[in-house]
């Protein structure tokens, strides 16, 4: 994981934090978007963020409201049901992409947001805590 990110209020970008803790049927403890459902945790690859940066945007990790910023994994190529192990935490991919909401700051700046196409969402299967820099694995 390159970065782990949370936000205290909906409608704001997430900010990098040293660690995040996951709770079953909830998602990221303390995150404004936490709650039951298919989109408990959001993930986006650094490579996708970099593609937006290459268009002149100054974007930090969390700018696309992702909880976890990864590196070296083509996230949207992972099928739904793929299990991700990070430390003692286990997540399961539950959704690929999403409809962009109105008022999306990135969409307003660029006319294009990568989260609807490149972001993935997961549910928490096993609780735990992860830190920026932790490594993980996945199995289909």
DRENTORKOL-3810 file (N, C-alpha, C; in nm, 4 decimals):
REM DRENTORKOL-3810
@n.u->0.0843; n.v->-0.1155; n.w->0.0000; ca.u->0.0000; ca.v->0.0000; ca.w->0.0000; c.u->0.0897; c.v->0.1229; c.w->0.0000
@n.u->0.0631; n.v->0.2114; n.w->-0.0921; ca.u->0.1399; ca.v->0.3350; ca.w->-0.0978; c.u->0.0893; c.v->0.4329; c.w->0.0070
@n.u->-0.0444; n.v->0.4353; n.w->0.0231; ca.u->-0.1041; ca.v->0.5306; ca.w->0.1162; c.u->-0.2364; c.v->0.4736; c.w->0.1669
@n.u->-0.2718; n.v->0.5095; n.w->0.2894; ca.u->-0.4046; ca.v->0.4806; ca.w->0.3435; c.u->-0.4644; c.v->0.6159; c.w->0.3811
@n.u->-0.5967; n.v->0.6323; n.w->0.3533; ca.u->-0.6551; ca.v->0.7655; ca.w->0.3565; c.u->-0.7951; c.v->0.7619; c.w->0.4171
@n.u->-0.8301; n.v->0.8677; n.w->0.4887; ca.u->-0.9650; ca.v->0.8803; ca.w->0.5448; c.u->-1.0111; c.v->1.0250; c.w->0.5347
@n.u->-1.1410; n.v->1.0427; n.w->0.5504; ca.u->-1.1977; ca.v->1.1782; ca.w->0.5597; c.u->-1.3007; c.v->1.1792; c.w->0.6720
@n.u->-1.3090; n.v->1.2911; n.w->0.7402; ca.u->-1.4039; ca.v->1.3044; ca.w->0.8508; c.u->-1.5409; c.v->1.3490; c.w->0.8026
@n.u->-1.5481; n.v->1.4061; n.w->0.6809; ca.u->-1.6748; ca.v->1.4547; ca.w->0.6267; c.u->-1.6916; c.v->1.4088; c.w->0.4836
@n.u->-1.8145; n.v->1.3779; n.w->0.4463; ca.u->-1.8441; ca.v->1.3459; ca.w->0.3067; c.u->-1.8284; c.v->1.4723; c.w->0.2239
@n.u->-1.7916; n.v->1.4544; n.w->0.0972; ca.u->-1.7757; ca.v->1.5690; ca.w->0.0084; c.u->-1.6384; c.v->1.6320; c.w->0.0149
@n.u->-1.5477; n.v->1.5752; n.w->0.0939; ca.u->-1.4109; ca.v->1.6258; ca.w->0.1010; c.u->-1.3154; c.v->1.5157; c.w->0.0573
@n.u->-1.1961; n.v->1.5548; n.w->0.0162; ca.u->-1.0961; ca.v->1.4550; ca.w->-0.0203; c.u->-1.0513; c.v->1.3826; c.w->0.1058
@n.u->-1.0014; n.v->1.2638; n.w->0.0871; ca.u->-0.9453; ca.v->1.1893; ca.w->0.2003; c.u->-0.8005; c.v->1.2323; c.w->0.2172
@n.u->-0.7525; n.v->1.2275; n.w->0.3384; ca.u->-0.6144; ca.v->1.2664; ca.w->0.3682; c.u->-0.5354; c.v->1.1438; c.w->0.4120
@n.u->-0.4082; n.v->1.1370; n.w->0.3712; ca.u->-0.3243; ca.v->1.0256; ca.w->0.4159; c.u->-0.3099; c.v->1.0248; c.w->0.5679
@n.u->-0.3150; n.v->0.9043; n.w->0.6238; ca.u->-0.2975; ca.v->0.8826; ca.w->0.7668; c.u->-0.1988; c.v->0.7671; c.w->0.7839
@n.u->-0.1389; n.v->0.7530; n.w->0.9017; ca.u->-0.0412; ca.v->0.6448; ca.w->0.9207; c.u->-0.1021; c.v->0.5049; c.w->0.9100
@n.u->-0.2281; n.v->0.4897; n.w->0.9567; ca.u->-0.2902; ca.v->0.3577; ca.w->0.9541; c.u->-0.4421; c.v->0.3730; c.w->0.9512
@n.u->-0.5092; n.v->0.2645; n.w->0.9089; ca.u->-0.6544; ca.v->0.2589; ca.w->0.9163; c.u->-0.6945; c.v->0.1228; c.w->0.9717
@n.u->-0.8084; n.v->0.1228; n.w->1.0385; ca.u->-0.8597; ca.v->-0.0005; ca.w->1.0987; c.u->-0.9921; c.v->-0.0345; c.w->1.0322
@n.u->-1.0112; n.v->-0.1643; n.w->1.0047; ca.u->-1.1316; ca.v->-0.2123; ca.w->0.9375; c.u->-1.2229; c.v->-0.2844; c.w->1.0352
@n.u->-1.3527; n.v->-0.2667; n.w->1.0131; ca.u->-1.4542; ca.v->-0.3339; ca.w->1.0940; c.u->-1.5527; c.v->-0.4022; c.w->0.9993
@n.u->-1.5889; n.v->-0.5261; n.w->1.0295; ca.u->-1.6836; ca.v->-0.6023; ca.w->0.9481; c.u->-1.8173; c.v->-0.5279; c.w->0.9424
@n.u->-1.8794; n.v->-0.5296; n.w->0.8246; ca.u->-2.0078; ca.v->-0.4633; ca.w->0.7977; c.u->-2.0035; c.v->-0.3131; c.w->0.8200
@n.u->-1.8846; n.v->-0.2558; n.w->0.8182; ca.u->-1.8711; ca.v->-0.1121; ca.w->0.8416; c.u->-1.7682; c.v->-0.0491; c.w->0.7479
@n.u->-1.6522; n.v->-0.1094; n.w->0.7332; ca.u->-1.5466; ca.v->-0.0519; ca.w->0.6512; c.u->-1.4389; c.v->0.0102; c.w->0.7367
@n.u->-1.3970; n.v->0.1305; n.w->0.6994; ca.u->-1.2865; ca.v->0.1983; ca.w->0.7665; c.u->-1.3391; c.v->0.2758; c.w->0.8872
@n.u->-1.2930; n.v->0.2382; n.w->1.0049; ca.u->-1.3347; ca.v->0.3038; ca.w->1.1287; c.u->-1.2926; c.v->0.4510; c.w->1.1239
@n.u->-1.3894; n.v->0.5394; n.w->1.1480; ca.u->-1.3612; ca.v->0.6823; ca.w->1.1508; c.u->-1.3730; c.v->0.7525; c.w->1.0170
@n.u->-1.4028; n.v->0.6788; n.w->0.9108; ca.u->-1.4153; ca.v->0.7404; ca.w->0.7785; c.u->-1.5603; c.v->0.7818; c.w->0.7549
@n.u->-1.5797; n.v->0.8990; n.w->0.6955; ca.u->-1.7143; ca.v->0.9512; ca.w->0.6732; c.u->-1.7986; c.v->0.8621; c.w->0.5824
@n.u->-1.7354; n.v->0.7853; n.w->0.4948; ca.u->-1.8089; ca.v->0.7004; ca.w->0.4018; c.u->-1.8315; c.v->0.5590; c.w->0.4557
@n.u->-1.7900; n.v->0.5317; n.w->0.5758; ca.u->-1.8037; ca.v->0.3972; ca.w->0.6321; c.u->-1.9502; c.v->0.3631; c.w->0.6544
@n.u->-1.9780; n.v->0.2347; n.w->0.6458; ca.u->-2.1131; ca.v->0.1868; ca.w->0.6706; c.u->-2.1360; c.v->0.0565; c.w->0.5972
@n.u->-2.2486; n.v->-0.0064; n.w->0.6212; ca.u->-2.2765; ca.v->-0.1349; ca.w->0.5569; c.u->-2.2968; c.v->-0.1167; c.w->0.4067
@n.u->-2.2886; n.v->-0.2274; n.w->0.3344; ca.u->-2.3109; ca.v->-0.2226; ca.w->0.1901; c.u->-2.1926; c.v->-0.2766; c.w->0.1136
@n.u->-2.1979; n.v->-0.2617; n.w->-0.0176; ca.u->-2.0954; ca.v->-0.3168; ca.w->-0.1066; c.u->-1.9709; c.v->-0.2296; c.w->-0.1175
@n.u->-1.9795; n.v->-0.1044; n.w->-0.0744; ca.u->-1.8674; ca.v->-0.0117; ca.w->-0.0937; c.u->-1.8097; c.v->0.0330; c.w->0.0397
@n.u->-1.7666; n.v->-0.0625; n.w->0.1223; ca.u->-1.7135; ca.v->-0.0302; ca.w->0.2542; c.u->-1.5725; c.v->0.0283; c.w->0.2472
@n.u->-1.4945; n.v->-0.0145; n.w->0.1491; ca.u->-1.3552; ca.v->0.0285; ca.w->0.1345; c.u->-1.3311; c.v->0.0583; c.w->-0.0130
@n.u->-1.2652; n.v->0.1701; n.w->-0.0418; ca.u->-1.2351; ca.v->0.2050; ca.w->-0.1803; c.u->-1.0849; c.v->0.1956; c.w->-0.2051
@n.u->-1.0502; n.v->0.1471; n.w->-0.3248; ca.u->-0.9099; ca.v->0.1301; ca.w->-0.3626; c.u->-0.8859; c.v->0.1890; c.w->-0.5007
@n.u->-0.7689; n.v->0.2488; n.w->-0.5195; ca.u->-0.7285; ca.v->0.3047; ca.w->-0.6472; c.u->-0.5774; c.v->0.2905; c.w->-0.6584
@n.u->-0.5306; n.v->0.2608; n.w->-0.7785; ca.u->-0.3866; ca.v->0.2412; ca.w->-0.8007; c.u->-0.3145; c.v->0.3736; c.w->-0.8215
@n.u->-0.1945; n.v->0.3811; n.w->-0.7685; ca.u->-0.1099; ca.v->0.4987; ca.w->-0.7873; c.u->-0.0890; c.v->0.5263; c.w->-0.9363
@n.u->-0.0776; n.v->0.4207; n.w->-1.0157; ca.u->-0.0557; ca.v->0.4377; ca.w->-1.1594; c.u->-0.1713; c.v->0.5131; c.w->-1.2246
@n.u->-0.2928; n.v->0.4916; n.w->-1.1765; ca.u->-0.4081; ca.v->0.5637; ca.w->-1.2303; c.u->-0.4075; c.v->0.7091; c.w->-1.1856
@n.u->-0.3680; n.v->0.7342; n.w->-1.0634; ca.u->-0.3552; ca.v->0.8720; ca.w->-1.0157; c.u->-0.2483; c.v->0.9439; c.w->-1.0968
@n.u->-0.1384; n.v->0.8735; n.w->-1.1240; ca.u->-0.0294; ca.v->0.9323; ca.w->-1.2029; c.u->-0.0758; c.v->0.9709; c.w->-1.3426
@n.u->-0.1673; n.v->0.8930; n.w->-1.4018; ca.u->-0.2183; ca.v->0.9281; ca.w->-1.5349; c.u->-0.2914; c.v->1.0610; c.w->-1.5317
@n.u->-0.3608; n.v->1.0907; n.w->-1.4222; ca.u->-0.4267; ca.v->1.2207; ca.w->-1.4086; c.u->-0.3253; c.v->1.3310; c.w->-1.3806
@n.u->-0.2229; n.v->1.2980; n.w->-1.3039; ca.u->-0.1171; ca.v->1.3971; ca.w->-1.2777; c.u->-0.0472; c.v->1.4365; c.w->-1.4068
@n.u->-0.0334; n.v->1.3408; n.w->-1.5003; ca.u->0.0357; ca.v->1.3688; ca.w->-1.6263; c.u->-0.0401; c.v->1.4711; c.w->-1.7108
@n.u->-0.1663; n.v->1.4970; n.w->-1.6754; ca.u->-0.2452; ca.v->1.5998; ca.w->-1.7445; c.u->-0.2369; c.v->1.7339; c.w->-1.6723
@n.u->-0.1398; n.v->1.7459; n.w->-1.5819; ca.u->-0.1148; ca.v->1.8734; ca.w->-1.5171; c.u->-0.1884; c.v->1.8960; c.w->-1.3863
@n.u->-0.2538; n.v->1.7925; n.w->-1.3343; ca.u->-0.3254; ca.v->1.8085; ca.w->-1.2085; c.u->-0.2335; c.v->1.7817; c.w->-1.0906
@n.u->-0.2448; n.v->1.8634; n.w->-0.9882; ca.u->-0.1691; ca.v->1.8445; ca.w->-0.8650; c.u->-0.2567; c.v->1.7632; c.w->-0.7700
@n.u->-0.2351; n.v->1.6313; n.w->-0.7677; ca.u->-0.3209; ca.v->1.5414; ca.w->-0.6915; c.u->-0.2417; c.v->1.4671; c.w->-0.5851
@n.u->-0.2930; n.v->1.4683; n.w->-0.4652; ca.u->-0.2330; ca.v->1.3921; ca.w->-0.3550; c.u->-0.3053; c.v->1.2594; c.w->-0.3428
@n.u->-0.2473; n.v->1.1656; n.w->-0.2696; ca.u->-0.3180; ca.v->1.0424; ca.w->-0.2394; c.u->-0.4431; c.v->1.0798; c.w->-0.1605
@n.u->-0.5543; n.v->1.0154; n.w->-0.1932; ca.u->-0.6814; ca.v->1.0451; ca.w->-0.1302; c.u->-0.7666; c.v->1.1431; c.w->-0.2080
@n.u->-0.7097; n.v->1.2066; n.w->-0.3113; ca.u->-0.7848; ca.v->1.3061; ca.w->-0.3893; c.u->-0.9076; c.v->1.2479; c.w->-0.4578
@n.u->-0.9038; n.v->1.1193; n.w->-0.4891; ca.u->-1.0176; ca.v->1.0540; ca.w->-0.5528; c.u->-1.1049; c.v->0.9825; c.w->-0.4495
@n.u->-1.0842; n.v->1.0153; n.w->-0.3226; ca.u->-1.1601; ca.v->0.9602; ca.w->-0.2099; c.u->-1.1334; c.v->0.8112; c.w->-0.1898
@n.u->-1.0152; n.v->0.7648; n.w->-0.2309; ca.u->-0.9806; ca.v->0.6244; ca.w->-0.2088; c.u->-0.9261; c.v->0.6062; c.w->-0.0675
@n.u->-0.9669; n.v->0.4960; n.w->-0.0044; ca.u->-0.9138; ca.v->0.4622; ca.w->0.1273; c.u->-0.7741; c.v->0.4031; c.w->0.1175
@n.u->-0.7514; n.v->0.3253; n.w->0.0114; ca.u->-0.6227; ca.v->0.2587; ca.w->-0.0056; c.u->-0.5683; c.v->0.2920; c.w->-0.1439
@n.u->-0.4453; n.v->0.3415; n.w->-0.1477; ca.u->-0.3765; ca.v->0.3645; ca.w->-0.2738; c.u->-0.2741; c.v->0.2529; c.w->-0.2902
@n.u->-0.2887; n.v->0.1751; n.w->-0.3975; ca.u->-0.2008; ca.v->0.0604; ca.w->-0.4219; c.u->-0.0972; c.v->0.0944; c.w->-0.5279
@n.u->-0.0059; n.v->0.0013; n.w->-0.5485; ca.u->0.0925; ca.v->0.0157; ca.w->-0.6558; c.u->0.1205; c.v->-0.1224; c.w->-0.7137
@n.u->0.1229; n.v->-0.1300; n.w->-0.8467; ca.u->0.1627; ca.v->-0.2532; ca.w->-0.9133; c.u->0.0523; c.v->-0.3554; c.w->-0.9336
@n.u->-0.0735; n.v->-0.3175; n.w->-0.9092; ca.u->-0.1856; ca.v->-0.4100; ca.w->-0.9291; c.u->-0.2890; c.v->-0.3411; c.w->-1.0178
@n.u->-0.3297; n.v->-0.4074; n.w->-1.1246; ca.u->-0.4356; ca.v->-0.3555; ca.w->-1.2118; c.u->-0.5688; c.v->-0.3876; c.w->-1.1450
@n.u->-0.6109; n.v->-0.3017; n.w->-1.0548; ca.u->-0.7278; ca.v->-0.3287; ca.w->-0.9707; c.u->-0.8548; c.v->-0.3612; c.w->-1.0494
@n.u->-0.8933; n.v->-0.2826; n.w->-1.1519; ca.u->-1.0192; ca.v->-0.3141; ca.w->-1.2191; c.u->-1.0155; c.v->-0.4442; c.w->-1.2998
@n.u->-0.8973; n.v->-0.5018; n.w->-1.3169; ca.u->-0.8867; ca.v->-0.6313; ca.w->-1.3856; c.u->-0.9157; c.v->-0.7479; c.w->-1.2907
@n.u->-0.9177; n.v->-0.7198; n.w->-1.1605; ca.u->-0.9480; ca.v->-0.8246; ca.w->-1.0629; c.u->-1.0984; c.v->-0.8516; c.w->-1.0643
@n.u->-1.1386; n.v->-0.9762; n.w->-1.0747; ca.u->-1.2828; ca.v->-1.0035; ca.w->-1.0753; c.u->-1.3461; c.v->-0.9817; c.w->-0.9383
@n.u->-1.4754; n.v->-0.9519; n.w->-0.9403; ca.u->-1.5507; ca.v->-0.9427; ca.w->-0.8156; c.u->-1.5369; c.v->-1.0766; c.w->-0.7438
@n.u->-1.5158; n.v->-1.0703; n.w->-0.6136; ca.u->-1.4937; ca.v->-1.1906; ca.w->-0.5336; c.u->-1.3474; c.v->-1.2153; c.w->-0.5023
@n.u->-1.2561; n.v->-1.1429; n.w->-0.5701; ca.u->-1.1138; ca.v->-1.1557; ca.w->-0.5400; c.u->-1.0899; c.v->-1.1152; c.w->-0.3951
@n.u->-1.0099; n.v->-1.1939; n.w->-0.3256; ca.u->-0.9794; ca.v->-1.1646; ca.w->-0.1849; c.u->-0.8406; c.v->-1.1023; c.w->-0.1735
@n.u->-0.8335; n.v->-0.9936; n.w->-0.0987; ca.u->-0.7096; ca.v->-0.9194; ca.w->-0.0764; c.u->-0.6696; c.v->-0.9360; c.w->0.0695
@n.u->-0.5489; n.v->-0.9844; n.w->0.0922; ca.u->-0.4957; ca.v->-0.9965; ca.w->0.2271; c.u->-0.3917; c.v->-0.8875; c.w->0.2467
@n.u->-0.4122; n.v->-0.8070; n.w->0.3500; ca.u->-0.3176; ca.v->-0.7018; ca.w->0.3868; c.u->-0.2957; c.v->-0.7172; c.w->0.5357
@n.u->-0.1765; n.v->-0.7602; n.w->0.5735; ca.u->-0.1536; ca.v->-0.7916; ca.w->0.7145; c.u->-0.2488; c.v->-0.9009; c.w->0.7570
@n.u->-0.3211; n.v->-0.8791; n.w->0.8660; ca.u->-0.4196; ca.v->-0.9773; ca.w->0.9133; c.u->-0.5597; c.v->-0.9472; c.w->0.8597
@n.u->-0.5720; n.v->-0.8409; n.w->0.7818; ca.u->-0.7004; ca.v->-0.7985; ca.w->0.7288; c.u->-0.7321; c.v->-0.8732; c.w->0.5997
@n.u->-0.8602; n.v->-0.9048; n.w->0.5795; ca.u->-0.9045; ca.v->-0.9685; ca.w->0.4568; c.u->-1.0202; c.v->-0.8881; c.w->0.3999
@n.u->-1.0033; n.v->-0.8438; n.w->0.2740; ca.u->-1.1064; ca.v->-0.7698; ca.w->0.2025; c.u->-1.1489; c.v->-0.8517; c.w->0.0820
@n.u->-1.2713; n.v->-0.8295; n.w->0.0338; ca.u->-1.3197; ca.v->-0.8974; ca.w->-0.0857; c.u->-1.3740; c.v->-0.7930; c.w->-0.1831
@n.u->-1.3231; n.v->-0.7954; n.w->-0.3071; ca.u->-1.3688; ca.v->-0.7023; ca.w->-0.4098; c.u->-1.5181; c.v->-0.7247; c.w->-0.4331
@n.u->-1.5964; n.v->-0.6185; n.w->-0.4208; ca.u->-1.7418; ca.v->-0.6281; ca.w->-0.4311; c.u->-1.7992; c.v->-0.5466; c.w->-0.5470
@n.u->-1.7217; n.v->-0.4508; n.w->-0.5973; ca.u->-1.7710; ca.v->-0.3660; ca.w->-0.7060; c.u->-1.6525; c.v->-0.3056; c.w->-0.7787
@n.u->-1.6645; n.v->-0.2962; n.w->-0.9102; ca.u->-1.5613; ca.v->-0.2326; ca.w->-0.9918; c.u->-1.6222; c.v->-0.1075; c.w->-1.0532
@n.u->-1.5623; n.v->0.0070; n.w->-1.0235; ca.u->-1.6134; ca.v->0.1339; ca.w->-1.0731; c.u->-1.7396; c.v->0.1771; c.w->-1.0010
@n.u->-1.7832; n.v->0.2973; n.w->-1.0352; ca.u->-1.9054; ca.v->0.3528; ca.w->-0.9764; c.u->-1.9508; c.v->0.4698; c.w->-1.0608
@n.u->-2.0724; n.v->0.5092; n.w->-1.0414; ca.u->-2.1226; ca.v->0.6278; ca.w->-1.1092; c.u->-2.0679; c.v->0.7496; c.w->-1.0365
@n.u->-2.0165; n.v->0.8445; n.w->-1.1105; ca.u->-1.9622; ca.v->0.9659; ca.w->-1.0494; c.u->-2.0787; c.v->1.0527; c.w->-1.0020
@n.u->-2.0692; n.v->1.1000; n.w->-0.8789; ca.u->-2.1757; ca.v->1.1839; ca.w->-0.8234; c.u->-2.1633; c.v->1.3263; c.w->-0.8753
@n.u->-2.2721; n.v->1.3995; n.w->-0.8739; ca.u->-2.2681; ca.v->1.5391; ca.w->-0.9166; c.u->-2.1882; c.v->1.6184; c.w->-0.8141
@n.u->-2.1156; n.v->1.7157; n.w->-0.8626; ca.u->-2.0348; ca.v->1.7977; ca.w->-0.7739; c.u->-1.8977; c.v->1.7394; c.w->-0.7449
@n.u->-1.8571; n.v->1.6360; n.w->-0.8185; ca.u->-1.7244; ca.v->1.5761; ca.w->-0.8001; c.u->-1.6184; c.v->1.6798; c.w->-0.8371
@n.u->-1.5315; n.v->1.7114; n.w->-0.7429; ca.u->-1.4310; ca.v->1.8161; ca.w->-0.7645; c.u->-1.3361; c.v->1.7821; c.w->-0.8790
@n.u->-1.2958; n.v->1.6560; n.w->-0.8903; ca.u->-1.2046; ca.v->1.6168; ca.w->-0.9987; c.u->-1.2747; c.v->1.6289; c.w->-1.1336
@n.u->-1.4000; n.v->1.5826; n.w->-1.1407; ca.u->-1.4768; ca.v->1.5926; ca.w->-1.2658; c.u->-1.4919; c.v->1.7386; c.w->-1.3075
@n.u->-1.5166; n.v->1.8247; n.w->-1.2108; ca.u->-1.5321; ca.v->1.9671; ca.w->-1.2417; c.u->-1.4014; c.v->2.0279; c.w->-1.2918
@n.u->-1.2868; n.v->1.9828; n.w->-1.2370; ca.u->-1.1570; ca.v->2.0357; ca.w->-1.2789; c.u->-1.1158; c.v->1.9870; c.w->-1.4162
@n.u->-1.1404; n.v->1.8583; n.w->-1.4441; ca.u->-1.0818; ca.v->1.7965; ca.w->-1.5631; c.u->-1.1823; c.v->1.7502; c.w->-1.6671
@n.u->-1.3087; n.v->1.7377; n.w->-1.6284; ca.u->-1.4071; ca.v->1.6812; ca.w->-1.7197; c.u->-1.4016; c.v->1.5301; c.w->-1.7234
@n.u->-1.3125; n.v->1.4705; n.w->-1.6442; ca.u->-1.2995; ca.v->1.3252; ca.w->-1.6409; c.u->-1.2498; c.v->1.2832; c.w->-1.5026
@n.u->-1.3115; n.v->1.1820; n.w->-1.4466; ca.u->-1.2692; ca.v->1.1280; ca.w->-1.3175; c.u->-1.2394; c.v->0.9799; c.w->-1.3363
@n.u->-1.1267; n.v->0.9337; n.w->-1.2839; ca.u->-1.0868; ca.v->0.7937; ca.w->-1.3051; c.u->-1.1548; c.v->0.6965; c.w->-1.2100
@n.u->-1.2076; n.v->0.7450; n.w->-1.1001; ca.u->-1.2673; ca.v->0.6539; ca.w->-1.0015; c.u->-1.3825; c.v->0.5709; c.w->-1.0598
@n.u->-1.4719; n.v->0.6288; n.w->-1.1409; ca.u->-1.5806; ca.v->0.5470; ca.w->-1.1962; c.u->-1.5327; c.v->0.4321; c.w->-1.2851
@n.u->-1.4158; n.v->0.4463; n.w->-1.3457; ca.u->-1.3649; ca.v->0.3424; ca.w->-1.4357; c.u->-1.2563; c.v->0.2566; c.w->-1.3730
@n.u->-1.1732; n.v->0.3141; n.w->-1.2889; ca.u->-1.0538; ca.v->0.2458; ca.w->-1.2400; c.u->-1.0568; c.v->0.2123; c.w->-1.0913
@n.u->-1.1473; n.v->0.2721; n.w->-1.0164; ca.u->-1.1574; ca.v->0.2447; ca.w->-0.8739; c.u->-1.2306; c.v->0.1142; c.w->-0.8474
@n.u->-1.1961; n.v->0.0488; n.w->-0.7385; ca.u->-1.2677; ca.v->-0.0719; ca.w->-0.6975; c.u->-1.3099; c.v->-0.0564; c.w->-0.5523
@n.u->-1.4083; n.v->-0.1367; n.w->-0.5151; ca.u->-1.4621; ca.v->-0.1313; ca.w->-0.3802; c.u->-1.4596; c.v->-0.2710; c.w->-0.3205
@n.u->-1.4510; n.v->-0.2754; n.w->-0.1887; ca.u->-1.4409; ca.v->-0.4036; ca.w->-0.1198; c.u->-1.5228; c.v->-0.4005; c.w->0.0081
@n.u->-1.5525; n.v->-0.5213; n.w->0.0565; ca.u->-1.6151; ca.v->-0.5374; ca.w->0.1878; c.u->-1.5121; c.v->-0.6022; c.w->0.2800
@n.u->-1.5284; n.v->-0.5774; n.w->0.4078; ca.u->-1.4365; ca.v->-0.6314; ca.w->0.5078; c.u->-1.4828; c.v->-0.7720; c.w->0.5457
@n.u->-1.3946; n.v->-0.8708; n.w->0.5276; ca.u->-1.4224; ca.v->-1.0093; ca.w->0.5644; c.u->-1.3593; c.v->-1.0410; c.w->0.7002
@n.u->-1.2390; n.v->-0.9877; n.w->0.7228; ca.u->-1.1694; ca.v->-1.0081; ca.w->0.8498; c.u->-1.1116; c.v->-0.8741; c.w->0.8945
@n.u->-1.1456; n.v->-0.8345; n.w->1.0165; ca.u->-1.1025; ca.v->-0.7062; ca.w->1.0703; c.u->-0.9523; c.v->-0.7020; c.w->1.0940
@n.u->-0.9002; n.v->-0.5815; n.w->1.0991; ca.u->-0.7593; ca.v->-0.5623; ca.w->1.1283; c.u->-0.7200; c.v->-0.4185; c.w->1.1009
@n.u->-0.5930; n.v->-0.3934; n.w->1.1124; ca.u->-0.5373; ca.v->-0.2602; ca.w->1.0895; c.u->-0.4268; c.v->-0.2714; c.w->0.9864
@n.u->-0.4186; n.v->-0.1725; n.w->0.8972; ca.u->-0.3091; ca.v->-0.1691; ca.w->0.8008; c.u->-0.2418; c.v->-0.0327; c.w->0.8088
@n.u->-0.1190; n.v->-0.0293; n.w->0.7613; ca.u->-0.0384; ca.v->0.0921; ca.w->0.7638; c.u->0.0095; c.v->0.1239; c.w->0.6227
@n.u->0.0330; n.v->0.2513; n.w->0.5962; ca.u->0.0951; ca.v->0.2903; ca.w->0.4703; c.u->0.2273; c.v->0.2152; c.w->0.4588
@n.u->0.2524; n.v->0.1579; n.w->0.3433; ca.u->0.3749; ca.v->0.0823; ca.w->0.3216; c.u->0.3599; c.v->-0.0675; c.w->0.3415
@n.u->0.2493; n.v->-0.1126; n.w->0.4023; ca.u->0.2267; ca.v->-0.2568; ca.w->0.4166; c.u->0.2152; c.v->-0.3223; c.w->0.2796
@n.u->0.2514; n.v->-0.4481; n.w->0.2733; ca.u->0.2343; ca.v->-0.5232; ca.w->0.1490; c.u->0.1134; c.v->-0.6139; c.w->0.1627
@n.u->0.0661; n.v->-0.6573; n.w->0.0504; ca.u->-0.0505; ca.v->-0.7444; ca.w->0.0500; c.u->-0.0427; c.v->-0.8438; c.w->-0.0628
@n.u->-0.1433; n.v->-0.9298; n.w->-0.0692; ca.u->-0.1530; ca.v->-1.0269; ca.w->-0.1766; c.u->-0.3005; c.v->-1.0459; c.w->-0.2105
@n.u->-0.3234; n.v->-1.1081; n.w->-0.3231; ca.u->-0.4617; ca.v->-1.1358; ca.w->-0.3604; c.u->-0.4716; c.v->-1.2739; c.w->-0.4199
@n.u->-0.5927; n.v->-1.3308; n.w->-0.4115; ca.u->-0.6192; ca.v->-1.4571; ca.w->-0.4764; c.u->-0.7583; c.v->-1.4518; c.w->-0.5374
@n.u->-0.7664; n.v->-1.5092; n.w->-0.6529; ca.u->-0.8925; ca.v->-1.5072; ca.w->-0.7277; c.u->-0.9856; c.v->-1.6151; c.w->-0.6788
END
